[in-house]
Amino acid sequence: MTTVFTSDYPKLRPLDMRPHTQAGQSYILLRDPTQLSDKNLLVPQFLAAALVYCDGAHDLQAIGRAFERQHGVMLPADLLTELLAALDEALMLENARTAAMRTHTLAAYRQAPFRPPALAGQAYPAEVGALQRLFQRYLDEVVEEERTGASTLVTEARGLLSPHIDYRRGGPVYAQVWKRAAALVKQADVVIMFGTDHYGSDPFTLTRQNYATPYGVLPTAQWVIDALIDVIGEEAAFAGELRHRGEHSLELVATWLHHMRDGAPCAFVPILCGGFHSFIRNGQAPAADHLINCVIEALGVTTQQQRVAVIASGDLAHVGPAFGGRPLDQTGRTRLRAADDTLIEEMCYGRADGFFEAIRSVQDRNNVCGVAPIYLTMRLLAATHGECTGYATCPADEHDTSVVTVGGVLFG
C-alpha cells in the first residue's frame, strides 16, 4: 500500500463506528455517513483504540506514545502507518484530499433535481406497489387493535412523534401513530420535520434539495429555508449539508408521510438537529437558548398562514453492549420502561422543559437519540397535550442484551 499523508497531525472525520465480528475476530467497522467514498474499513479492535488520538493534535509519534501510556503496550510504527494510510485512502481523514472531494460531491448533490432515497431497495422496497403492500399490512394490524378498543384518538392533532428505526422492527409503531395522524398529514400545506442528526453536532443543518421517495418528490419549502438562513447564518446552516444524503432519520419518516398522503406532494421543511449534549453538561436550559428561540419564531412566522404539520423523527433509548453499555437483564428492562414512561408522560402533558429535564436528570444515560427533535416539535407546537399511540422494545443484538425503544405520540 502506498502511504500518502497530507497532514502531519491526522484528524479523523466524524464516522459511523460499529462493533463487527468476522471469522471469530473482533473489529470496528468504519463507515463514512456522508459517502465521500464508498469504502468501508474493518479495523482490528485493539488497533482501533489508536483512533481516539487521531484528533489533529497528535503526530504519528505522539499517537504511538499516547497509545502506549493508555494501554501499556507499544504500537508498532509500521502498523500505525498502515492504518493511517488506509484511512487517508478511504477519505476518512480531514485533509486537502477530503476537502476537494467534499467540494465536488456537494456540487453534484446540489445540481441534482432532488435528493434520491438512499435506502430504497435496501431498508424498504423501492417499487411503489411492494412498499404500499408493506405499509398497508402494518396499518391493517392497527385496525384490528382499534376494534378491540385499545386506543383513543386525539382530536385536532397538529403534530406527532414518529420512530425512525427500520421498518422491520418498528413497523407496528410507525403504523399506530401514522394511522391516527392521517387526517393531519393529508390536509397539511406544509410539513416541518425535525430529524436526529446521528453524525453531526451542528444545532441545525438545512438543505435546499427536494426529498424524493418511491412515491415521487416532496418539494422543499424554499421560503422557509430562506427565513431560517437569516437566523442561523448561511455557513452554519449548510456546513454539514452532505449529511442529508445518507441520514435515515428524515428519509424513513418522509416515506411514511408520502404514503399517508397517497403520493401527493406538499411543501416540506427537512431539518437535521444535533444533540442537546451541551445543555446536559452545562446546566443551561434550551428554553433560554437564543438560536433555538429564533428558529422556533421564524418557523412560526413564515408558516402562520398555512395548515402545518410538525413531525419529530426520533427513537427513544439505545442501551446495552451494542451501544457501549452493559448487557440488559430483566431488571434493567423494567427500569428502562419506567424511564421511557416518564418521558412519554412529559410529552403527553405537553411539558417540553419537563421532557428535557427528565433527560438531563439522568445525564441521558439511556442514549435517547430523539431529544432535540422531540423538544423542538413540542416547542414549535406549544403542545398542551398528547397521546401515546404505541411503544415497542426492539432487539439490537443477536443475544437480545441490547435494545432500542421506540414510541409514537400524537400532539394535540
C-alpha positions as semicolon CSV with decimal commas, in nm:
position;residue;x (nm);y (nm);z (nm)
1;M;0,000;0,000;0,000
2;T;0,129;0,343;-0,091
3;T;0,140;0,570;0,211
4;V;0,011;0,920;0,140
5;F;-0,030;1,177;0,416
6;T;-0,144;1,533;0,360
7;S;-0,112;1,627;0,728
8;D;0,147;1,557;0,992
9;Y;-0,133;1,564;1,250
10;P;-0,404;1,326;1,127
11;K;-0,760;1,415;1,221
12;L;-1,035;1,159;1,192
13;R;-1,360;1,277;1,037
14;P;-1,697;1,206;1,206
15;L;-1,766;0,844;1,114
16;D;-2,014;0,570;1,182
17;M;-1,828;0,320;1,405
18;R;-1,979;-0,016;1,494
19;P;-1,852;-0,339;1,653
20;H;-1,816;-0,617;1,398
21;T;-1,721;-0,982;1,426
22;Q;-1,570;-1,171;1,135
23;A;-1,419;-1,519;1,141
24;G;-1,426;-1,508;1,521
25;Q;-1,221;-1,187;1,534
26;S;-1,340;-0,854;1,678
27;Y;-1,323;-0,545;1,462
28;I;-1,458;-0,191;1,446
29;L;-1,638;-0,119;1,120
30;L;-1,580;0,236;0,996
31;R;-1,822;0,395;0,750
32;D;-1,848;0,749;0,619
33;P;-2,207;0,874;0,664
34;T;-2,156;1,149;0,404
35;Q;-2,041;0,887;0,150
36;L;-1,748;1,084;0,011
37;S;-1,601;0,742;-0,051
38;D;-1,778;0,410;-0,091
39;K;-1,502;0,235;0,104
40;N;-1,566;0,089;0,449
41;L;-1,282;-0,018;0,675
42;L;-1,254;-0,305;0,923
43;V;-1,004;-0,212;1,193
44;P;-0,891;-0,477;1,445
45;Q;-1,039;-0,384;1,780
46;F;-0,704;-0,344;1,958
47;L;-0,576;-0,116;1,681
48;A;-0,896;0,090;1,676
49;A;-0,800;0,224;2,019
50;A;-0,548;0,446;1,839
51;L;-0,828;0,628;1,657
52;V;-0,912;0,837;1,963
53;Y;-0,574;1,010;1,927
54;C;-0,634;1,098;1,563
55;D;-0,769;1,436;1,670
56;G;-0,547;1,677;1,479
57;A;-0,337;1,746;1,789
58;H;-0,108;1,437;1,778
59;D;0,154;1,349;1,516
60;L;0,246;0,986;1,447
61;Q;0,498;0,966;1,728
62;A;0,260;1,128;1,977
63;I;-0,017;0,885;1,880
64;G;0,217;0,594;1,947
65;R;0,323;0,733;2,285
66;A;-0,034;0,808;2,392
67;F;-0,141;0,457;2,292
68;E;0,141;0,303;2,494
69;R;0,062;0,514;2,804
70;Q;-0,305;0,426;2,788
71;H;-0,280;0,055;2,705
72;G;0,062;-0,046;2,833
73;V;0,187;-0,186;2,501
74;M;0,386;-0,028;2,223
75;L;0,207;0,022;1,893
76;P;0,439;-0,078;1,605
77;A;0,510;0,225;1,388
78;D;0,456;0,036;1,063
79;L;0,114;-0,085;1,180
80;L;0,008;0,269;1,272
81;T;0,140;0,399;0,940
82;E;-0,059;0,134;0,753
83;L;-0,374;0,225;0,945
84;L;-0,338;0,596;0,868
85;A;-0,268;0,524;0,503
86;A;-0,588;0,317;0,481
87;L;-0,786;0,594;0,649
88;D;-0,638;0,851;0,410
89;E;-0,715;0,636;0,108
90;A;-1,077;0,597;0,223
91;L;-1,112;0,975;0,272
92;M;-1,173;0,929;0,643
93;L;-0,917;1,190;0,750
94;E;-0,980;1,564;0,746
95;N;-0,729;1,692;0,490
96;A;-0,690;1,852;0,148
97;R;-0,789;1,536;-0,044
98;T;-1,106;1,504;0,155
99;A;-1,185;1,875;0,119
100;A;-1,154;1,854;-0,259
101;M;-1,384;1,552;-0,274
102;R;-1,633;1,722;-0,042
103;T;-1,649;2,025;-0,273
104;H;-1,703;1,802;-0,578
105;T;-1,966;1,586;-0,405
106;L;-2,158;1,883;-0,267
107;A;-2,174;2,045;-0,610
108;A;-2,311;1,725;-0,764
109;Y;-2,566;1,688;-0,483
110;R;-2,694;2,042;-0,527
111;Q;-2,713;2,017;-0,906
112;A;-2,928;1,704;-0,895
113;P;-3,306;1,752;-0,929
114;F;-3,367;1,600;-0,586
115;R;-3,215;1,400;-0,303
116;P;-3,272;1,038;-0,409
117;P;-3,397;0,793;-0,147
118;A;-3,073;0,640;-0,021
119;L;-3,231;0,335;0,144
120;A;-3,490;0,236;-0,118
121;G;-3,426;-0,120;-0,230
122;Q;-3,223;-0,188;0,086
123;A;-3,414;-0,095;0,401
124;Y;-3,751;-0,092;0,226
125;P;-3,894;-0,172;-0,119
126;A;-3,809;0,068;-0,399
127;E;-4,110;-0,039;-0,605
128;V;-4,425;0,152;-0,510
129;G;-4,659;-0,145;-0,517
130;A;-4,443;-0,351;-0,283
131;L;-4,399;-0,054;-0,050
132;Q;-4,774;0,010;-0,041
133;R;-4,842;-0,351;0,047
134;L;-4,584;-0,341;0,326
135;F;-4,729;-0,027;0,482
136;Q;-5,087;-0,146;0,439
137;R;-5,008;-0,468;0,623
138;Y;-4,886;-0,267;0,922
139;L;-5,189;-0,035;0,901
140;D;-5,435;-0,326;0,883
141;E;-5,294;-0,460;1,210
142;V;-5,375;-0,124;1,372
143;V;-5,736;-0,158;1,255
144;E;-5,761;-0,482;1,450
145;E;-5,635;-0,306;1,762
146;E;-5,890;-0,028;1,720
147;R;-6,172;-0,281;1,702
148;T;-6,073;-0,409;2,043
149;G;-6,098;-0,057;2,185
150;A;-5,727;-0,049;2,270
151;S;-5,680;0,313;2,168
152;T;-5,850;0,652;2,157
153;L;-5,784;0,939;1,921
154;V;-5,652;1,286;1,996
155;T;-5,877;1,546;1,837
156;E;-5,731;1,838;1,641
157;A;-5,387;1,682;1,610
158;R;-5,115;1,925;1,499
159;G;-4,801;1,712;1,515
160;L;-4,653;1,379;1,600
161;L;-4,352;1,182;1,714
162;S;-4,262;0,905;1,472
163;P;-3,989;0,644;1,512
164;H;-3,708;0,635;1,259
165;I;-3,589;0,281;1,331
166;D;-3,600;0,035;1,040
167;Y;-3,948;-0,073;0,934
168;R;-3,880;-0,439;1,010
169;R;-3,851;-0,369;1,381
170;G;-4,056;-0,053;1,415
171;G;-4,329;-0,104;1,155
172;P;-4,618;-0,157;1,400
173;V;-4,532;0,159;1,600
174;Y;-4,497;0,363;1,281
175;A;-4,841;0,245;1,170
176;Q;-5,003;0,315;1,506
177;V;-4,908;0,682;1,504
178;W;-4,936;0,746;1,130
179;K;-5,284;0,597;1,106
180;R;-5,400;0,835;1,376
181;A;-5,224;1,127;1,207
182;A;-5,376;1,053;0,864
183;A;-5,615;1,348;0,856
184;L;-5,347;1,590;0,980
185;V;-5,089;1,498;0,718
186;K;-5,337;1,474;0,431
187;Q;-5,465;1,826;0,497
188;A;-5,124;1,985;0,558
189;D;-4,996;2,254;0,322
190;V;-4,653;2,248;0,489
191;V;-4,478;1,973;0,682
192;I;-4,189;2,068;0,911
193;M;-3,978;1,769;1,007
194;F;-3,709;1,770;1,274
195;G;-3,482;1,467;1,241
196;T;-3,195;1,338;1,452
197;D;-2,856;1,416;1,302
198;H;-2,677;1,097;1,400
199;Y;-2,334;1,204;1,276
200;G;-2,320;1,577;1,331
201;S;-2,325;1,819;1,622
202;D;-2,444;2,132;1,440
203;P;-2,762;2,261;1,606
204;F;-2,949;2,285;1,275
205;T;-2,847;2,160;0,932
206;L;-3,052;2,260;0,628
207;T;-3,068;2,171;0,261
208;R;-3,242;2,329;-0,035
209;Q;-3,274;1,995;-0,207
210;N;-3,614;1,840;-0,261
211;Y;-3,663;1,499;-0,100
212;A;-3,762;1,208;-0,321
213;T;-3,940;0,893;-0,205
214;P;-4,062;0,598;-0,415
215;Y;-4,391;0,791;-0,445
216;G;-4,237;1,099;-0,606
217;V;-4,084;1,424;-0,483
218;L;-4,157;1,633;-0,173
219;P;-4,058;1,990;-0,271
220;T;-3,859;2,175;-0,008
221;A;-4,025;2,499;0,107
222;Q;-3,763;2,747;-0,010
223;W;-3,924;3,049;0,157
224;V;-3,897;2,875;0,494
225;I;-3,534;2,780;0,429
226;D;-3,464;3,146;0,342
227;A;-3,609;3,259;0,675
228;L;-3,408;3,001;0,867
229;I;-3,085;3,106;0,691
230;D;-3,145;3,463;0,809
231;V;-3,150;3,329;1,164
232;I;-2,885;3,055;1,156
233;G;-2,645;3,207;0,904
234;E;-2,574;3,051;0,567
235;E;-2,236;2,899;0,652
236;A;-2,360;2,737;0,973
237;A;-2,687;2,621;0,816
238;F;-2,517;2,431;0,532
239;A;-2,184;2,328;0,688
240;G;-2,298;1,967;0,722
241;E;-2,543;1,958;0,431
242;L;-2,395;1,639;0,286
243;R;-2,518;1,450;0,591
244;H;-2,866;1,484;0,441
245;R;-2,760;1,242;0,165
246;G;-2,738;0,934;0,383
247;E;-2,923;1,028;0,703
248;H;-3,210;0,785;0,758
249;S;-3,395;0,982;1,024
250;L;-3,567;1,206;0,769
251;E;-3,592;0,959;0,481
252;L;-3,773;0,679;0,663
253;V;-4,028;0,918;0,812
254;A;-4,076;1,120;0,491
255;T;-4,158;0,794;0,312
256;W;-4,441;0,727;0,559
257;L;-4,558;1,086;0,516
258;H;-4,575;1,048;0,139
259;H;-4,756;0,715;0,171
260;M;-5,022;0,859;0,401
261;R;-5,076;1,142;0,150
262;D;-5,136;0,884;-0,125
263;G;-4,831;1,015;-0,307
264;A;-4,949;1,377;-0,314
265;P;-4,667;1,629;-0,264
266;C;-4,663;1,907;-0,005
267;A;-4,419;2,178;0,092
268;F;-4,152;2,012;0,304
269;V;-3,902;2,154;0,554
270;P;-3,631;1,893;0,633
271;I;-3,419;1,994;0,934
272;L;-3,141;1,782;1,085
273;C;-3,086;1,854;1,454
274;G;-2,769;1,799;1,653
275;G;-2,785;1,668;2,009
276;F;-2,851;1,863;2,327
277;H;-2,538;1,733;2,499
278;S;-2,406;2,082;2,568
279;F;-2,719;2,167;2,766
280;I;-2,688;1,842;2,959
281;R;-2,329;1,927;3,054
282;N;-2,351;2,299;3,125
283;G;-2,681;2,307;3,310
284;Q;-2,831;2,570;3,081
285;A;-3,189;2,541;2,958
286;P;-3,264;2,506;2,585
287;A;-3,565;2,731;2,653
288;A;-3,320;3,017;2,711
289;D;-3,110;2,948;2,401
290;H;-3,120;3,243;2,162
291;L;-3,073;3,039;1,843
292;I;-3,341;2,785;1,932
293;N;-3,588;3,060;2,016
294;C;-3,515;3,245;1,693
295;V;-3,557;2,928;1,484
296;I;-3,889;2,849;1,652
297;E;-4,009;3,205;1,594
298;A;-3,901;3,204;1,228
299;L;-4,080;2,876;1,158
300;G;-4,396;3,006;1,322
301;V;-4,397;3,339;1,139
302;T;-4,323;3,200;0,792
303;T;-4,591;2,929;0,807
304;Q;-4,866;3,105;1,002
305;Q;-5,097;3,131;0,701
306;Q;-5,067;2,762;0,613
307;R;-5,202;2,439;0,754
308;V;-4,890;2,299;0,917
309;A;-4,797;1,955;1,047
310;V;-4,488;1,930;1,266
311;I;-4,312;1,596;1,292
312;A;-4,041;1,479;1,531
313;S;-3,840;1,192;1,388
314;G;-3,681;1,028;1,690
315;D;-3,630;0,697;1,864
316;L;-3,603;0,662;2,241
317;A;-3,344;0,459;2,437
318;H;-3,035;0,284;2,299
319;V;-2,885;0,061;2,569
320;G;-2,669;-0,249;2,601
321;P;-2,335;-0,370;2,458
322;A;-2,425;-0,258;2,105
323;F;-2,414;0,099;2,238
324;G;-2,119;0,065;2,474
325;G;-2,320;-0,036;2,782
326;R;-2,370;-0,344;2,995
327;P;-2,592;-0,635;2,890
328;L;-2,955;-0,565;2,970
329;D;-3,127;-0,805;3,211
330;Q;-3,490;-0,815;3,320
331;T;-3,434;-0,566;3,599
332;G;-3,270;-0,332;3,352
333;R;-3,563;-0,368;3,114
334;T;-3,806;-0,278;3,390
335;R;-3,607;0,033;3,481
336;L;-3,578;0,127;3,115
337;R;-3,954;0,105;3,063
338;A;-4,012;0,322;3,370
339;A;-3,768;0,584;3,237
340;D;-3,939;0,582;2,896
341;D;-4,280;0,611;3,061
342;T;-4,158;0,927;3,235
343;L;-4,050;1,079;2,903
344;I;-4,377;0,985;2,735
345;E;-4,575;1,127;3,025
346;E;-4,397;1,462;2,988
347;M;-4,478;1,457;2,617
348;C;-4,843;1,378;2,681
349;Y;-4,871;1,664;2,929
350;G;-4,711;1,899;2,676
351;R;-4,416;1,980;2,901
352;A;-4,120;2,037;2,670
353;D;-3,900;2,162;2,952
354;G;-4,008;1,873;3,177
355;F;-3,918;1,629;2,899
356;F;-3,569;1,774;2,871
357;E;-3,519;1,784;3,249
358;A;-3,608;1,413;3,265
359;I;-3,323;1,354;3,018
360;R;-3,077;1,580;3,197
361;S;-3,155;1,445;3,546
362;V;-3,001;1,111;3,446
363;Q;-2,736;1,261;3,212
364;D;-2,909;1,090;2,919
365;R;-2,778;0,754;3,040
366;N;-3,024;0,572;2,812
367;N;-2,891;0,744;2,497
368;V;-3,221;0,886;2,376
369;C;-3,149;0,989;2,018
370;G;-3,467;1,189;1,962
371;V;-3,416;1,451;2,233
372;A;-3,371;1,756;2,008
373;P;-3,644;1,671;1,751
374;I;-3,899;1,594;2,025
375;Y;-3,819;1,907;2,226
376;L;-3,826;2,133;1,919
377;T;-4,153;1,984;1,794
378;M;-4,320;2,044;2,131
379;R;-4,186;2,399;2,145
380;L;-4,300;2,485;1,793
381;L;-4,646;2,340;1,853
382;A;-4,671;2,492;2,200
383;A;-4,816;2,147;2,267
384;T;-5,058;2,126;2,558
385;H;-5,131;1,754;2,549
386;G;-5,063;1,436;2,359
387;E;-5,149;1,070;2,331
388;C;-4,908;0,779;2,323
389;T;-5,017;0,567;2,030
390;G;-4,765;0,287;2,058
391;Y;-4,443;0,165;2,216
392;A;-4,201;-0,120;2,149
393;T;-3,872;-0,261;2,272
394;C;-3,667;-0,371;1,971
395;P;-3,368;-0,607;1,983
396;A;-3,036;-0,452;1,886
397;D;-2,801;-0,751;1,901
398;E;-2,818;-1,123;1,838
399;H;-2,802;-1,201;2,210
400;D;-3,101;-0,979;2,297
401;T;-2,893;-0,792;2,554
402;S;-2,909;-0,459;2,366
403;V;-3,230;-0,281;2,274
404;V;-3,371;0,026;2,107
405;T;-3,705;0,152;2,236
406;V;-3,946;0,343;2,015
407;G;-4,275;0,520;2,066
408;G;-4,535;0,716;1,882
409;V;-4,709;1,025;2,018
410;L;-4,982;1,237;1,865
411;F;-4,969;1,601;1,981
412;G;-5,293;1,797;2,016
